[in-house]
């Protein structure tokens, strides 16, 4: 293998963990602080499930700083999109949550549209 290919491979292997670490360090407070950067963009975060309210059709996750984010799952479109994800939920379990940031609320909370969520351990299985 030529020397320049080895250099690119080594550089890639050094940079890859830094890129992955940036995703791990993302928190809800960081998104709120930099709302202009994240607004109307999809975000993937590792969050833990706090509560599922089947009466008011809300699902609440929290991040590593124990800051909550609540999603409304009451619409027909949301129910259809999240139907399979909602079958097997466990409070306190880590999930890979995908959502679109729409803004911040009056009290400084994050507002978003839940796209999907999957248990984090499924990302680890090949």
matplotlib code that plots the C-alpha trace (Angstrom):
import matplotlib.pyplot as plt

x = [0.0, 1.5, 2.7, 0.2, -2.7, -1.4, -1.2, -4.8, -5.9, -4.1, -5.5, -9.0, -8.6, -7.5, -10.3, -13.1, -13.3, -13.3, -16.3, -18.2, -17.4, -18.9, -22.2, -22.0, -21.3, -24.4, -26.9, -30.3, -28.9, -26.2, -28.9, -31.0, -27.9, -27.1, -30.7, -29.9, -27.5, -29.9, -33.3, -35.3, -32.6, -32.7, -30.8, -29.8, -29.1, -28.7, -31.5, -33.1, -36.8, -38.4, -42.1, -44.8, -48.1, -50.7, -53.6, -52.2, -50.2, -46.8, -43.4, -40.6, -36.9, -34.0, -30.3, -27.0, -27.7, -31.2, -32.9, -36.2, -37.6, -41.3, -42.7, -46.4, -47.4, -51.1, -51.5, -52.5, -49.2, -47.1, -48.9, -48.5, -44.8, -44.0, -46.3, -43.5, -41.3, -44.0, -44.6, -41.7, -40.7, -38.8, -38.4, -34.7, -33.5, -31.2, -32.6, -31.2, -33.7, -34.1, -36.1, -36.3, -35.6, -38.4, -37.4, -37.5, -40.5, -41.3, -39.5, -36.4, -37.2, -36.6, -39.4, -39.1, -40.9, -40.1, -39.1, -38.0, -36.3, -34.6, -33.0, -29.3, -28.3, -29.6, -27.0, -24.3, -25.5, -23.9]
y = [0.0, 3.4, 5.7, 8.5, 6.0, 4.9, 8.6, 9.2, 6.0, 7.0, 10.6, 9.2, 6.8, 9.7, 12.0, 9.5, 9.2, 13.0, 13.3, 10.6, 12.3, 15.5, 13.7, 12.3, 15.8, 17.3, 18.3, 20.0, 23.1, 23.4, 23.2, 25.9, 28.1, 27.8, 27.7, 29.6, 26.8, 24.0, 25.5, 23.6, 20.9, 17.3, 16.3, 12.8, 12.5, 9.8, 10.4, 8.3, 7.7, 9.4, 8.9, 8.0, 9.6, 7.7, 9.9, 13.2, 11.4, 12.8, 11.2, 12.7, 12.1, 13.5, 14.1, 13.6, 16.9, 15.7, 18.3, 17.1, 17.4, 16.6, 15.5, 15.5, 12.2, 12.9, 13.6, 10.9, 11.3, 11.1, 8.0, 6.3, 7.2, 6.1, 3.1, 0.5, 2.5, 2.8, -0.9, -1.7, 1.2, 1.1, 4.1, 4.9, 3.1, 4.9, 5.6, 7.2, 10.0, 11.8, 15.0, 18.3, 21.4, 24.0, 26.6, 27.4, 27.9, 30.9, 29.4, 28.5, 24.9, 23.2, 22.6, 19.9, 17.3, 13.7, 11.7, 8.4, 6.7, 3.3, 1.6, 2.5, -1.1, -1.9, 0.5, -1.6, -4.9, -5.6]
z = [0.0, -1.0, 1.7, 1.1, 1.4, 4.8, 5.9, 4.9, 6.7, 9.8, 9.7, 9.2, 12.2, 14.4, 13.3, 13.4, 17.3, 17.5, 15.1, 17.1, 20.4, 19.1, 18.8, 22.3, 23.8, 22.3, 25.0, 25.0, 26.7, 24.0, 21.3, 23.1, 23.5, 19.8, 18.5, 15.3, 14.2, 14.9, 14.1, 11.4, 11.2, 12.1, 15.3, 16.5, 20.2, 22.8, 25.4, 28.1, 28.3, 31.3, 30.9, 28.4, 29.0, 27.0, 28.2, 26.9, 24.3, 25.2, 25.5, 27.6, 27.3, 29.2, 28.4, 30.4, 32.2, 33.3, 31.1, 29.8, 26.3, 25.7, 22.4, 21.3, 19.7, 19.4, 15.7, 13.2, 11.2, 14.4, 15.5, 12.2, 12.0, 15.6, 15.8, 15.8, 18.1, 20.7, 21.1, 23.5, 25.7, 29.0, 31.3, 32.0, 28.9, 26.5, 23.0, 19.8, 19.3, 15.9, 15.9, 14.1, 16.2, 15.6, 18.3, 22.0, 24.2, 26.4, 29.4, 27.4, 26.7, 23.4, 21.0, 18.4, 16.2, 17.0, 14.0, 15.4, 18.3, 18.7, 21.6, 21.8, 22.2, 18.7, 17.3, 18.9, 17.3, 13.9]

ax = plt.figure().add_subplot(projection="3d")
ax.plot(x, y, z, "-o")
ax.set_aspect("equal")
plt.show()
